[in-house]
Amino acid sequence: MQVAAQLLTYQPKMSLRAVAEQVGYVSEAAFCKIFKRMTGQPPLSYRHANSTVP
């Protein structure tokens, strides 16, 4: 999930599906569920809160 968090932060144009695939998930839904369980927030919320793009 650390790699996924970095991708969400530093690759804001990368789709959730691409992030999920990059870290080994076939299902975007499964990735979102696990990401939320591990970080406490859904991937898009995490991206908006931590994005490096102003």
C-alpha positions as CSV (number, residue, x, y, z in Angstrom):
1,M,0.0,0.0,0.0
2,Q,3.0,2.3,0.4
3,V,3.7,2.1,-3.3
4,A,0.0,2.7,-4.1
5,A,0.0,5.8,-1.7
6,Q,3.1,7.1,-3.5
7,L,1.5,6.6,-6.9
8,L,-1.7,8.4,-5.8
9,T,0.4,11.3,-4.4
10,Y,2.9,11.7,-7.2
11,Q,1.0,10.5,-10.2
12,P,-2.3,12.4,-9.9
13,K,-3.4,11.7,-13.5
14,M,-2.9,7.9,-13.1
15,S,-6.3,6.1,-12.9
16,L,-7.2,4.1,-9.9
17,R,-7.4,1.0,-12.1
18,A,-3.8,1.6,-13.2
19,V,-2.7,2.1,-9.6
20,A,-4.4,-1.1,-8.6
21,E,-2.8,-3.0,-11.4
22,Q,0.6,-1.5,-10.6
23,V,0.5,-2.9,-7.1
24,G,-0.9,-6.3,-8.1
25,Y,-4.7,-6.1,-7.9
26,V,-6.9,-7.2,-10.8
27,S,-10.0,-5.6,-9.3
28,E,-10.2,-1.9,-8.7
29,A,-12.9,-2.5,-6.2
30,A,-10.8,-4.9,-4.2
31,F,-7.9,-2.5,-4.2
32,C,-10.1,0.4,-3.0
33,K,-11.5,-1.8,-0.2
34,I,-8.1,-2.8,1.1
35,F,-6.6,0.6,0.7
36,K,-9.4,2.1,2.8
37,R,-9.0,-0.6,5.4
38,M,-5.3,0.1,5.7
39,T,-5.2,3.9,5.5
40,G,-8.6,4.9,6.8
41,Q,-9.7,6.7,3.7
42,P,-10.6,5.8,0.1
43,P,-7.9,6.2,-2.6
44,L,-9.5,9.3,-4.2
45,S,-9.8,11.0,-0.8
46,Y,-6.2,10.1,0.0
47,R,-5.1,11.5,-3.4
48,H,-6.9,14.8,-2.9
49,A,-5.6,15.2,0.6
50,N,-2.0,14.4,-0.3
51,S,-1.6,15.5,-3.9
52,T,1.6,17.3,-4.7
53,V,-0.2,19.2,-7.5
54,P,-1.5,22.6,-6.3
